[in-house]
């Protein structure tokens, strides 16, 4: 029996025989595109709902983040515990991720439990409670995490670099600070949800029948399919890299002499 020579790397072979999955595309009301990928064998399904409701669209810092995170904290019919229990009982998983441009709502489920799980998600999107107690608790946790993160050199460096590149008036150049969190209230979240949470697109992955796909589409709440009247631009001064071509960030004295060398960052760009 031949012995494998582990001192020699195996021969490299470049594969050029591959194909990308092509989705079926449905046009929903309001111009929303629904992309369907059926070419999988497993009895699992993933649904991604993409909303044009990221940080770019907020007029008050933090409203996008807290609106998105509060969606799974209860509805007019169920509290946060009941929502979590109902989703867990179906073996499903829900992820809500706010970002700079979009908010994504992702549901992972067994195929046989998809419709019951999706009904719960649609309830969250149709009747969010934005409970005051849940909001207060979430704000407290956020502030505690913020204090910890602000002691990390990579977090501080990321904030300063984005501020230097985009400017403090640009949504990409700002970050949620403790003062912003203190000013956020239930009314802010309700207004942001009503005005900004319109569905941009949806992606469905699963081995589903035409009837199942139609039932999923029918479950999407009509208010989320409203067409945005033009792509509203953030009210900001967009003028990145307009001044110094040298940006330097040095370790704050509060971190002490023994702080990580990563705390001193220099980014030099040429004009």
QUITA-V599906 format. One record per residue. N is the residue number from 1. RES is the residue in one small letter. PSI is psi as a letter, one per 20 degrees, with the letter a starting at -180 (none if undefined). Layout:
BEGIN
n: <N & N>
res: <RES & RES>
psi: <PSI & PSI>
END
This chain:
BEGIN
n: <1 & 2 & 3 & 4 & 5 & 6 & 7 & 8 & 9 & 10 & 11 & 12 & 13 & 14 & 15 & 16 & 17 & 18 & 19 & 20 & 21 & 22 & 23 & 24 & 25 & 26 & 27 & 28 & 29 & 30 & 31 & 32 & 33 & 34 & 35 & 36 & 37 & 38 & 39 & 40 & 41 & 42 & 43 & 44 & 45 & 46 & 47 & 48 & 49 & 50 & 51 & 52 & 53 & 54 & 55 & 56 & 57 & 58 & 59 & 60 & 61 & 62 & 63 & 64 & 65 & 66 & 67 & 68 & 69 & 70 & 71 & 72 & 73 & 74 & 75 & 76 & 77 & 78 & 79 & 80 & 81 & 82 & 83 & 84 & 85 & 86 & 87 & 88 & 89 & 90 & 91 & 92 & 93 & 94 & 95 & 96 & 97 & 98 & 99 & 100 & 101 & 102 & 103 & 104 & 105 & 106 & 107 & 108 & 109 & 110 & 111 & 112 & 113 & 114 & 115 & 116 & 117 & 118 & 119 & 120 & 121 & 122 & 123 & 124 & 125 & 126 & 127 & 128 & 129 & 130 & 131 & 132 & 133 & 134 & 135 & 136 & 137 & 138 & 139 & 140 & 141 & 142 & 143 & 144 & 145 & 146 & 147 & 148 & 149 & 150 & 151 & 152 & 153 & 154 & 155 & 156 & 157 & 158 & 159 & 160 & 161 & 162 & 163 & 164 & 165 & 166 & 167 & 168 & 169 & 170 & 171 & 172 & 173 & 174 & 175 & 176 & 177 & 178 & 179 & 180 & 181 & 182 & 183 & 184 & 185 & 186 & 187 & 188 & 189 & 190 & 191 & 192 & 193 & 194 & 195 & 196 & 197 & 198 & 199 & 200 & 201 & 202 & 203 & 204 & 205 & 206 & 207 & 208 & 209 & 210 & 211 & 212 & 213 & 214 & 215 & 216 & 217 & 218 & 219 & 220 & 221 & 222 & 223 & 224 & 225 & 226 & 227 & 228 & 229 & 230 & 231 & 232 & 233 & 234 & 235 & 236 & 237 & 238 & 239 & 240 & 241 & 242 & 243 & 244 & 245 & 246 & 247 & 248 & 249 & 250 & 251 & 252 & 253 & 254 & 255 & 256 & 257 & 258 & 259 & 260 & 261 & 262 & 263 & 264 & 265 & 266 & 267 & 268 & 269 & 270 & 271>
res: <x & x & x & x & x & x & x & x & x & x & x & x & x & x & x & x & x & x & x & x & x & x & x & x & x & x & x & x & x & x & x & x & x & x & x & x & x & x & x & x & x & x & x & x & x & x & x & x & x & x & x & x & x & x & x & x & x & x & x & x & x & x & x & x & x & x & x & x & x & x & x & x & x & x & x & x & x & x & x & x & x & x & x & x & x & x & x & x & x & x & x & x & x & x & x & x & x & x & x & x & x & x & x & x & x & x & x & x & x & x & x & x & x & x & x & x & x & x & x & x & x & x & x & x & x & x & x & x & x & x & x & x & x & x & x & x & x & x & x & x & x & x & x & x & x & x & x & x & x & x & x & x & x & x & x & x & x & x & x & x & x & x & x & x & x & x & x & x & x & x & x & x & x & x & x & x & x & x & x & x & x & x & x & x & x & x & x & x & x & x & x & x & x & x & x & x & x & x & x & x & x & x & x & x & x & x & x & x & x & x & x & x & x & x & x & x & x & x & x & x & x & x & x & x & x & x & x & x & x & x & x & x & x & x & x & x & x & x & x & x & x & x & x & x & x & x & x & x & x & x & x & x & x & x & x & x & x & x & x & x & x & x & x & x & x & x & x & x & x & x & x>
psi: <p & p & p & p & o & i & i & p & q & q & q & p & p & o & p & j & n & r & q & q & p & p & q & p & p & q & o & r & q & j & j & p & p & o & p & p & o & i & l & q & h & q & l & q & q & p & p & p & p & o & p & m & k & a & h & h & j & q & i & p & p & i & h & g & g & h & g & g & h & i & h & j & k & q & a & i & h & q & r & h & g & h & g & g & g & g & g & h & h & j & k & r & p & p & p & o & o & q & a & h & h & r & p & p & o & p & p & p & q & q & g & h & j & g & g & h & h & h & h & g & g & h & g & h & h & h & l & p & h & l & p & g & g & h & g & g & g & h & g & g & g & g & g & g & h & g & h & g & h & i & i & p & h & h & g & g & g & g & g & h & g & h & g & h & g & h & q & i & i & q & h & i & j & r & q & p & r & h & h & g & g & h & i & p & r & g & h & g & g & g & g & g & g & g & h & h & n & p & p & g & r & q & p & p & o & q & n & q & r & h & g & g & g & h & h & g & h & h & i & p & p & g & h & i & j & q & p & p & n & q & o & p & q & p & n & r & o & n & m & q & l & h & b & q & j & p & p & p & p & q & p & q & h & h & i & r & h & j & r & q & h & i & h & o & p & p & o & p & q & q & none>
END
